[in-house]
């Protein structure tokens, strides 16, 4: 509210100034009255000081308001991106989201701050100034405002043709940001395959596209502004010529002519400003579209209204005729039905792409099935709150993700209130405590972005410890020992055998020891359960299982037995 009060006061002072100048010239200079001249100049100085103070507060309040909008937008984007389902993140690019959250939001901030405010201020000043000029001299006033519609129409036309180009520029900037982000993330792969020059060339191509679009934008703006200035300057020349004639003919005083030329400058300046700011507003409008495209996206996996919390007591998981597909792809899972009884170990086997990971991703509702239902302790997981469901499921994914924070913060990520003793116990169970204590700062050691300062095996043991710290009733291990050496694998297997007791555990199995101890083995083939049972019976009844056993699992068993004997394979 204060911003708009200052707007009115500043514009009123802007309108009064030329009248004071007119009075000074006609009554002070024209009559040779020194005292009146001194009084008028003092009044002008006072108005200038007041306007300066008001302008200071106006700028401060406008900036604070626009920064508040940017603050709220970034928070809203962060919340939305975090809440959106896995299906969204499967297709979204990190660089594009980064561009929207930072660059696009900054342009929206400009739009909601100084840009819109200056437009309101300019329109208000133009209307008042035009009214005063017509009041002073109707003929001269109408002549002065004749160019205004032409200037406004030209600015609107430019904004209309400039908007599609602005959207292209923003999209290309997002592509460029994505390319930078991917190069930074994959720098080791690039160097490993000696593809530095190829990546430089790919970046240069995208950078060239952005440069060409930006150059076209600059060319359009360069053509636009001189035309506006030409129209405005021609108007000023006509006013000066006609007004000068009126002064010579004594139909207008010199003070009134000076006031008129001041008003013409005041009315032309906002129009010129509109000409300059409209391209920026067009760019900001394109950015706003990109921001609200994310904010308007609805997550596919959501809580039902007033969904109750789930309390897992027994840990029985039941799949009933479950089918699933990723977007428009063909069905990944078809008619999956099984019962995982409390405290059982369920092993999932199958070739790559058979649907193993899809099965375990449905349990914490990373995705929702396209048909059938999943229950835990008899309750449909679609009817309970997501937070309560996921808080009772511990999961170790194939790709270990660590944050740029201390080891303690990473381990306690799912349970921030955990004590140091609980953190160390989980680390010991995952065979991680020993290597943590050998690090320079122990549990306070910073692991770097995505844990780059740690080996693959160390990161995976931390991921296991992080899952164990939440004391989950249901445990999901998706190739949890894929990145460790045979000796460490044996130590982790011993620890997991202990921590799996009392929990319903799903394991995507790659090791013979896992299938030997499993209470139920599900053999998946092309999205269906091709066989089920325990190890001994499946060897006799399923040729598919026997093939997997002899081709894949025995090698893992040999590595593990070698580790137990202390011999390096």
C-alpha positions as CSV (number, residue, x, y, z in Angstrom):
1,X,0.0,0.0,0.0
2,X,2.8,2.4,0.9
3,X,4.4,1.9,-2.6
4,X,1.2,3.1,-4.3
5,X,0.9,6.1,-2.0
6,X,4.5,7.1,-2.9
7,X,3.5,6.6,-6.6
8,X,0.7,9.1,-6.3
9,X,2.8,11.6,-4.4
10,X,5.7,11.4,-6.8
11,X,3.5,11.8,-9.8
12,X,1.8,14.8,-8.2
13,X,5.2,16.4,-7.6
14,X,6.1,15.6,-11.2
15,X,3.0,17.4,-12.4
16,X,3.4,20.4,-10.1
17,X,7.1,21.0,-11.1
18,X,6.4,22.4,-14.6
19,X,3.7,24.6,-13.2
20,X,6.1,26.0,-10.7
21,X,8.6,26.5,-13.5
22,X,6.0,28.4,-15.5
23,X,5.2,30.6,-12.6
24,X,8.9,31.3,-11.9
25,X,9.4,32.4,-15.5
26,X,6.3,34.4,-16.0
27,X,6.0,36.0,-12.5
28,X,9.6,36.0,-11.3
29,X,11.9,36.3,-14.3
30,X,9.4,38.1,-16.5
31,X,8.6,40.8,-13.9
32,X,12.2,41.0,-12.5
33,X,11.0,40.1,-9.0
34,X,14.1,38.8,-7.2
35,X,12.2,37.7,-4.1
36,X,9.6,35.8,-6.1
37,X,12.4,34.1,-8.1
38,X,14.2,33.1,-4.8
39,X,10.9,31.7,-3.4
40,X,10.1,29.7,-6.5
41,X,13.6,28.2,-6.7
42,X,13.4,27.3,-3.0
43,X,10.0,25.6,-3.7
44,X,11.6,23.6,-6.5
45,X,14.4,22.5,-4.3
46,X,12.0,21.4,-1.6
47,X,10.0,19.4,-4.1
48,X,13.1,17.8,-5.5
49,X,14.2,16.7,-1.9
50,X,10.7,15.4,-1.1
51,X,10.6,13.5,-4.4
52,X,14.1,12.0,-3.7
53,X,13.0,10.7,-0.3
54,X,9.8,9.2,-1.7
55,X,11.7,7.6,-4.5
56,X,14.1,6.0,-2.1
57,X,11.3,4.4,-0.1
58,X,9.4,3.5,-3.2
59,X,12.4,1.6,-4.6
60,X,13.1,-0.1,-1.3
61,X,9.5,-1.3,-0.8
62,X,9.1,-2.4,-4.5
63,X,12.3,-4.4,-4.3
64,X,11.3,-6.1,-1.0
65,X,7.9,-7.0,-2.4
66,X,9.4,-8.5,-5.6
67,X,12.0,-10.4,-3.6
68,X,9.2,-11.7,-1.4
69,X,7.4,-13.0,-4.6
70,X,10.6,-14.7,-5.7
71,X,11.1,-16.2,-2.3
72,X,7.6,-17.7,-2.3
73,X,7.9,-18.9,-5.8
74,X,11.2,-20.7,-5.2
75,X,9.7,-22.3,-2.1
76,X,6.6,-23.4,-4.0
77,X,8.8,-24.8,-6.8
78,X,10.9,-26.7,-4.4
79,X,7.9,-28.1,-2.6
80,X,6.2,-29.1,-5.9
81,X,9.3,-30.7,-7.4
82,X,9.8,-32.7,-4.2
83,X,6.1,-33.7,-4.1
84,X,5.9,-34.7,-7.8
85,X,5.9,-38.4,-8.5
86,X,8.7,-40.6,-9.8
87,X,7.0,-40.6,-13.2
88,X,7.6,-36.9,-13.5
89,X,11.3,-37.2,-12.5
90,X,11.8,-40.1,-14.9
91,X,11.3,-37.6,-17.8
92,X,12.4,-34.2,-16.3
93,X,16.0,-33.0,-16.8
94,X,17.8,-31.5,-13.8
95,X,19.3,-28.7,-15.8
96,X,15.8,-27.6,-17.1
97,X,14.4,-27.6,-13.5
98,X,17.4,-25.7,-12.3
99,X,16.9,-23.1,-15.0
100,X,13.2,-22.7,-14.1
101,X,13.9,-22.4,-10.3
102,X,16.6,-19.8,-10.7
103,X,16.6,-17.9,-14.0
104,X,12.9,-18.0,-14.7
105,X,12.0,-17.1,-11.2
106,X,14.3,-14.1,-11.3
107,X,12.6,-12.9,-14.4
108,X,9.2,-13.3,-12.8
109,X,10.5,-11.3,-9.9
110,X,11.3,-8.5,-12.3
111,X,7.9,-8.8,-13.8
112,X,6.1,-8.6,-10.5
113,X,8.3,-5.9,-9.1
114,X,9.7,-2.9,-10.9
115,X,8.3,-3.8,-14.3
116,X,4.6,-3.9,-13.4
117,X,4.9,-1.1,-11.0
118,X,6.6,1.2,-13.6
119,X,3.9,0.4,-16.1
120,X,1.2,1.5,-13.6
121,X,3.2,4.6,-12.7
122,X,3.8,5.4,-16.4
123,X,0.2,5.0,-17.4
124,X,-1.0,7.1,-14.4
125,X,1.6,9.9,-15.2
126,X,0.6,9.9,-18.9
127,X,-3.1,10.3,-18.1
128,X,-2.6,13.1,-15.6
129,X,-0.1,14.9,-17.8
130,X,-2.3,14.7,-20.8
131,X,-5.2,16.1,-18.8
132,X,-3.2,19.0,-17.5
133,X,-1.9,19.9,-21.0
134,X,-5.4,19.9,-22.4
135,X,-6.5,22.0,-19.5
136,X,-3.7,24.5,-20.1
137,X,-4.2,24.8,-23.9
138,X,-6.7,22.4,-25.6
139,X,-5.2,22.7,-29.1
140,X,-1.6,22.3,-28.0
141,X,-2.6,19.6,-25.5
142,X,-4.4,17.5,-28.1
143,X,-1.5,18.0,-30.6
144,X,0.9,16.7,-27.9
145,X,-1.1,13.5,-27.1
146,X,-1.8,12.6,-30.8
147,X,1.4,10.6,-31.0
148,X,0.6,8.6,-27.8
149,X,-1.8,6.0,-29.4
150,X,0.7,5.4,-32.2
151,X,3.6,4.8,-29.7
152,X,1.4,2.5,-27.5
153,X,0.1,0.5,-30.5
154,X,3.7,0.1,-31.7
155,X,4.9,-1.2,-28.3
156,X,2.0,-3.6,-28.0
157,X,2.6,-5.0,-31.6
158,X,6.3,-5.4,-30.8
159,X,5.5,-7.3,-27.6
160,X,3.2,-9.7,-29.5
161,X,5.8,-10.7,-32.1
162,X,8.6,-10.7,-29.5
163,X,6.9,-13.2,-27.1
164,X,7.4,-16.4,-29.1
165,X,11.1,-15.6,-29.6
166,X,11.4,-15.0,-25.8
167,X,10.0,-18.4,-25.1
168,X,12.5,-20.0,-27.5
169,X,15.3,-18.2,-25.8
170,X,14.3,-19.5,-22.4
171,X,13.9,-23.0,-23.6
172,X,17.3,-23.0,-25.3
173,X,18.8,-21.5,-22.1
174,X,17.4,-24.5,-20.2
175,X,18.9,-26.9,-22.8
176,X,22.3,-25.1,-22.3
177,X,22.0,-25.4,-18.5
178,X,21.1,-29.1,-18.8
179,X,24.2,-29.6,-21.0
180,X,26.5,-27.9,-18.4
181,X,24.9,-30.0,-15.6
182,X,25.4,-33.3,-17.5
183,X,29.0,-32.4,-18.3
184,X,29.7,-31.7,-14.7
185,X,28.0,-34.8,-13.5
186,X,29.6,-37.0,-16.1
187,X,33.1,-35.5,-16.3
188,X,34.7,-38.8,-15.2
189,X,32.9,-40.7,-17.9
190,X,33.9,-38.0,-20.5
191,X,37.5,-38.2,-19.6
192,X,37.5,-42.0,-19.3
193,X,36.4,-42.3,-23.0
194,X,38.5,-39.4,-24.1
195,X,35.4,-37.5,-25.3
196,X,36.4,-34.0,-24.2
197,X,36.4,-32.6,-27.7
198,X,33.1,-34.2,-28.6
199,X,31.4,-32.8,-25.5
200,X,33.0,-29.3,-26.2
201,X,31.5,-29.5,-29.7
202,X,28.1,-30.6,-28.4
203,X,28.0,-27.7,-25.9
204,X,29.2,-25.3,-28.6
205,X,26.3,-26.3,-30.9
206,X,23.7,-25.6,-28.2
207,X,25.5,-22.4,-27.2
208,X,25.5,-21.2,-30.8
209,X,21.7,-21.7,-31.0
210,X,21.2,-19.6,-27.9
211,X,23.6,-17.0,-29.3
212,X,21.7,-16.8,-32.6
213,X,18.3,-16.5,-30.8
214,X,19.7,-13.8,-28.5
215,X,21.3,-11.9,-31.4
216,X,17.9,-12.0,-33.2
217,X,16.3,-10.6,-30.0
218,X,18.8,-7.8,-29.8
219,X,18.2,-6.9,-33.5
220,X,14.5,-6.7,-33.0
221,X,14.9,-4.5,-30.0
222,X,17.4,-2.3,-31.8
223,X,14.9,-1.8,-34.6
224,X,12.1,-1.1,-32.2
225,X,13.6,1.6,-29.9
226,X,14.8,4.0,-32.6
227,X,11.3,4.0,-34.2
228,X,9.8,4.9,-30.8
229,X,12.3,7.7,-30.3
230,X,11.7,9.0,-33.8
231,X,7.9,9.2,-33.2
232,X,8.5,10.9,-29.8
233,X,11.0,13.4,-31.1
234,X,8.9,14.4,-34.0
235,X,6.1,15.1,-31.6
236,X,8.4,17.3,-29.5
237,X,9.6,19.2,-32.6
238,X,6.0,19.9,-33.7
239,X,5.0,21.1,-30.2
240,X,8.0,23.4,-30.1
241,X,7.3,24.8,-33.5
242,X,3.5,25.4,-32.9
243,X,4.0,26.6,-29.3
244,X,6.8,29.0,-30.4
245,X,4.4,30.5,-32.9
246,X,1.8,31.0,-30.2
247,X,4.3,32.7,-28.0
248,X,5.4,35.0,-30.8
249,X,1.7,35.9,-31.4
250,X,1.3,36.3,-27.6
251,X,-1.3,33.6,-27.5
252,X,0.9,31.7,-25.0
253,X,3.4,32.9,-22.4
254,X,7.0,31.7,-22.5
255,X,6.5,30.1,-19.1
256,X,3.6,28.1,-20.5
257,X,5.7,27.0,-23.5
258,X,8.5,25.8,-21.2
259,X,5.9,24.0,-19.0
260,X,4.4,22.4,-22.1
261,X,7.8,21.2,-23.4
262,X,8.5,19.8,-19.9
263,X,5.2,18.0,-19.9
264,X,5.9,16.6,-23.4
265,X,9.2,15.2,-22.1
266,X,7.3,13.7,-19.1
267,X,4.7,12.1,-21.3
268,X,7.2,10.8,-23.8
269,X,9.5,9.3,-21.2
270,X,6.9,6.8,-19.9
271,X,6.1,5.7,-23.5
272,X,9.8,5.2,-24.2
273,X,10.1,3.3,-20.9
274,X,7.2,1.1,-22.0
275,X,9.0,0.4,-25.3
276,X,12.1,-0.7,-23.4
277,X,10.4,-2.7,-20.7
278,X,7.9,-4.5,-22.9
279,X,10.5,-6.8,-24.3
280,X,11.7,-7.6,-20.8
281,X,8.1,-8.2,-19.7
282,X,7.6,-10.5,-22.7
283,X,10.6,-12.5,-21.6
284,X,9.3,-12.5,-18.0
285,X,5.9,-13.7,-19.3
286,X,7.6,-16.6,-21.1
287,X,9.5,-17.4,-17.9
288,X,6.2,-17.3,-15.9
289,X,4.7,-19.8,-18.2
290,X,7.6,-22.2,-17.6
291,X,7.4,-21.7,-13.8
292,X,3.6,-22.2,-13.6
293,X,3.9,-25.2,-15.9
294,X,5.7,-27.0,-13.0
295,X,3.4,-25.5,-10.3
296,X,0.3,-26.6,-12.2
297,X,1.6,-30.2,-12.7
298,X,-0.4,-32.6,-10.6
299,X,1.5,-35.5,-9.0
300,X,0.2,-38.9,-10.1
301,X,0.7,-40.5,-6.7
302,X,-1.1,-38.7,-3.9
303,X,-2.9,-39.2,-0.6
304,X,-6.6,-39.7,-0.6
305,X,-8.5,-37.0,1.4
306,X,-8.1,-37.6,5.1
307,X,-6.0,-40.7,4.5
308,X,-5.2,-42.4,7.8
309,X,-1.7,-43.3,8.9
310,X,-0.5,-46.9,8.4
311,X,0.8,-48.8,11.4
312,X,2.7,-51.9,10.3
313,X,2.4,-54.5,13.0
314,X,3.0,-57.9,11.3
315,X,4.4,-56.9,7.9
316,X,2.4,-59.1,5.6
317,X,2.5,-57.8,2.0
318,X,0.0,-59.1,-0.6
319,X,-0.1,-58.4,-4.3
320,X,-3.5,-59.1,-5.9
321,X,-3.5,-59.3,-9.7
322,X,-1.2,-56.3,-10.0
323,X,-0.4,-54.8,-13.4
324,X,1.8,-51.8,-14.1
325,X,3.1,-49.8,-17.0
326,X,5.3,-46.7,-17.3
327,X,3.3,-44.0,-19.1
328,X,2.4,-45.2,-22.6
329,X,4.8,-48.1,-22.6
330,X,3.6,-51.6,-22.9
331,X,2.8,-53.4,-19.6
332,X,5.9,-53.9,-17.5
333,X,4.1,-56.1,-14.9
334,X,1.1,-58.4,-15.7
335,X,-1.1,-60.2,-13.2
336,X,1.4,-60.3,-10.3
337,X,0.0,-62.1,-7.3
338,X,1.8,-63.4,-4.2
339,X,1.8,-63.3,-0.4
340,X,4.8,-62.2,1.6
341,X,4.1,-63.4,5.1
342,X,5.4,-61.6,8.1
343,X,9.2,-61.9,8.7
344,X,9.7,-63.8,5.4
345,X,12.5,-63.1,3.0
346,X,11.3,-62.8,-0.6
347,X,13.9,-63.1,-3.3
348,X,13.2,-61.8,-6.8
349,X,15.1,-63.2,-9.7
350,X,15.0,-62.6,-13.5
351,X,16.7,-61.3,-16.5
352,X,17.3,-57.5,-16.9
353,X,14.0,-55.9,-17.7
354,X,11.9,-58.7,-16.3
355,X,10.2,-56.4,-13.8
356,X,12.0,-57.1,-10.5
357,X,12.7,-53.4,-9.6
358,X,9.2,-52.4,-10.7
359,X,7.7,-54.9,-8.2
360,X,9.6,-53.4,-5.2
361,X,8.9,-49.8,-6.4
362,X,5.2,-50.4,-6.1
363,X,5.4,-51.3,-2.4
364,X,6.3,-47.8,-1.2
365,X,4.1,-46.3,-3.9
366,X,6.8,-44.7,-6.0
367,X,4.3,-45.6,-8.7
368,X,0.7,-46.8,-8.5
369,X,-0.4,-50.0,-10.3
370,X,-2.6,-49.7,-13.3
371,X,-4.7,-52.7,-12.1
372,X,-5.0,-54.8,-9.0
373,X,-4.1,-53.7,-5.5
374,X,-1.4,-54.1,-2.8
375,X,-2.1,-54.5,0.9
376,X,0.1,-54.4,4.0
377,X,-1.4,-56.1,7.0
378,X,-4.7,-56.2,5.1
379,X,-4.9,-52.5,4.3
380,X,-4.8,-51.2,0.8
381,X,-1.7,-49.0,0.6
382,X,-3.6,-46.6,-1.7
383,X,-5.9,-45.7,1.1
384,X,-3.2,-44.7,3.7
385,X,-0.9,-41.7,3.9
386,X,2.3,-41.8,1.9
387,X,4.5,-40.6,4.7
388,X,3.3,-43.3,7.1
389,X,3.7,-45.9,4.5
390,X,7.2,-44.9,3.4
391,X,8.4,-44.2,6.9
392,X,8.1,-47.9,7.7
393,X,9.9,-49.2,4.7
394,X,13.6,-49.3,4.5
395,X,15.1,-49.3,1.0
396,X,18.5,-49.6,-0.4
397,X,18.5,-48.7,-4.1
398,X,20.8,-49.8,-6.9
399,X,22.1,-46.3,-7.3
400,X,23.4,-44.9,-4.0
401,X,22.7,-41.3,-3.5
402,X,24.5,-39.3,-0.8
403,X,24.2,-35.6,-0.1
404,X,27.0,-33.0,0.2
405,X,26.9,-33.2,4.0
406,X,28.6,-35.0,6.8
407,X,28.4,-38.8,7.2
408,X,26.3,-38.3,10.3
409,X,23.8,-36.2,8.5
410,X,23.6,-38.7,5.6
411,X,23.0,-41.6,8.0
412,X,20.3,-39.8,10.0
413,X,18.6,-38.5,6.9
414,X,15.5,-40.6,7.4
415,X,15.6,-40.2,11.2
416,X,17.1,-36.8,12.1
417,X,16.4,-37.3,15.8
418,X,18.6,-40.5,16.0
419,X,21.2,-40.5,18.8
420,X,25.0,-41.0,18.1
421,X,24.8,-44.4,19.6
422,X,21.9,-45.4,17.3
423,X,23.8,-44.1,14.3
424,X,26.9,-46.0,15.2
425,X,24.9,-49.2,15.8
426,X,23.4,-49.0,12.3
427,X,26.8,-48.3,10.8
428,X,28.3,-51.3,12.6
429,X,25.5,-53.5,11.4
430,X,26.3,-52.4,7.8
431,X,30.0,-52.9,8.3
432,X,30.6,-49.2,7.9
433,X,31.8,-48.1,11.4
434,X,35.4,-49.2,10.9
435,X,36.1,-47.3,7.7
436,X,34.2,-44.2,9.0
437,X,36.4,-44.0,12.1
438,X,39.5,-44.1,9.8
439,X,38.3,-40.9,8.0
440,X,39.9,-37.6,9.1
441,X,36.8,-36.4,11.0
442,X,35.0,-39.6,11.6
443,X,31.2,-39.2,11.5
444,X,31.7,-35.5,10.9
445,X,33.6,-36.0,7.6
446,X,32.0,-34.2,4.7
447,X,31.4,-36.7,1.8
448,X,31.3,-34.2,-1.1
449,X,28.7,-33.9,-3.8
450,X,27.0,-37.3,-4.3
451,X,29.6,-38.9,-2.0
452,X,32.4,-38.6,-4.5
453,X,35.1,-38.8,-1.8
454,X,34.0,-42.4,-1.0
455,X,34.3,-45.6,-2.9
456,X,31.3,-47.4,-4.3
457,X,31.4,-50.0,-1.6
458,X,31.7,-47.4,1.2
459,X,28.7,-45.5,-0.3
460,X,26.6,-48.7,-0.5
461,X,27.4,-49.6,3.2
462,X,26.3,-46.1,4.2
463,X,23.1,-46.5,2.3
464,X,22.4,-49.8,4.1
465,X,23.1,-48.2,7.4
466,X,20.8,-45.3,6.6
467,X,18.0,-47.7,5.8
468,X,18.6,-49.7,9.0
469,X,18.6,-46.6,11.2
470,X,14.9,-46.1,10.5
471,X,14.2,-49.6,12.0
472,X,11.8,-50.5,9.2
473,X,9.2,-53.2,9.4
474,X,9.6,-53.9,5.7
475,X,13.1,-53.9,4.2
476,X,13.8,-53.7,0.4
477,X,17.3,-54.5,-0.9
478,X,17.7,-53.8,-4.6
479,X,21.1,-55.3,-5.4
480,X,22.4,-53.9,-2.1
481,X,25.9,-55.4,-2.4
482,X,26.6,-54.8,-6.1
483,X,29.4,-52.3,-5.5
484,X,31.5,-54.0,-2.8
485,X,34.4,-56.4,-3.0
486,X,33.9,-60.1,-2.1
487,X,35.3,-59.7,1.4
488,X,33.1,-56.7,2.3
489,X,30.1,-58.5,0.6
490,X,30.5,-61.4,3.0
491,X,30.6,-59.1,6.0
492,X,27.5,-57.3,4.8
493,X,25.7,-60.5,4.2
494,X,26.4,-61.7,7.7
495,X,25.1,-58.4,9.0
496,X,22.0,-58.5,6.8
497,X,21.1,-62.0,7.9
498,X,20.9,-60.6,11.4
499,X,19.0,-57.4,10.6
500,X,16.5,-59.1,8.3
501,X,15.3,-61.2,11.3
502,X,11.9,-59.9,12.4
503,X,11.3,-57.9,9.2
504,X,9.6,-58.8,5.9
505,X,12.4,-58.4,3.4
506,X,12.4,-58.2,-0.3
507,X,15.7,-58.9,-2.0
508,X,16.5,-58.6,-5.7
509,X,18.8,-61.5,-5.6
510,X,22.2,-61.8,-7.4
511,X,23.9,-64.1,-4.9
512,X,23.4,-67.8,-4.2
513,X,23.4,-67.3,-0.4
514,X,20.4,-65.0,-0.8
515,X,18.2,-67.5,-2.6
516,X,19.3,-70.4,-0.4
517,X,18.0,-68.5,2.7
518,X,14.8,-67.1,1.0
519,X,11.4,-68.3,2.2
520,X,9.9,-67.6,-1.2
521,X,11.6,-67.1,-4.6
522,X,9.8,-65.3,-7.3
523,X,11.2,-65.9,-10.8
524,X,10.1,-63.1,-13.2
525,X,10.0,-63.3,-16.9
526,X,8.7,-60.5,-19.2
527,X,6.6,-59.0,-16.4
528,X,5.0,-62.2,-15.1
529,X,5.8,-64.6,-12.3
530,X,7.1,-67.6,-14.3
531,X,7.9,-69.7,-11.2
532,X,7.7,-69.5,-7.4
533,X,8.9,-71.6,-4.5
534,X,12.0,-72.4,-2.5
535,X,15.4,-73.1,-3.9
536,X,15.4,-76.9,-3.9
537,X,12.0,-77.3,-5.5
538,X,12.6,-74.7,-8.1
539,X,15.8,-76.4,-9.3
540,X,13.6,-79.4,-10.0
541,X,10.4,-77.7,-11.4
542,X,11.7,-74.6,-13.3
543,X,14.2,-74.7,-16.2
544,X,14.2,-70.9,-16.1
545,X,15.3,-70.8,-12.5
546,X,17.9,-73.6,-13.1
547,X,19.4,-71.7,-16.0
548,X,19.7,-68.5,-13.8
549,X,21.1,-70.5,-11.0
550,X,23.8,-72.1,-13.1
551,X,24.7,-69.1,-15.2
552,X,24.5,-66.2,-12.7
553,X,24.4,-67.3,-9.1
554,X,27.2,-69.8,-8.9
555,X,29.8,-67.2,-9.8
556,X,28.6,-65.0,-6.9
557,X,28.7,-68.1,-4.7
558,X,32.3,-68.8,-5.7
559,X,33.3,-65.2,-4.9
560,X,31.6,-65.3,-1.6
561,X,33.2,-68.6,-0.5
562,X,36.6,-67.3,-1.6
563,X,36.1,-64.2,0.6
564,X,35.2,-66.4,3.6
565,X,38.4,-68.3,3.2
566,X,40.4,-65.1,3.0
567,X,41.7,-65.7,-0.6
568,X,41.3,-63.0,-3.3
569,X,39.5,-64.3,-6.4
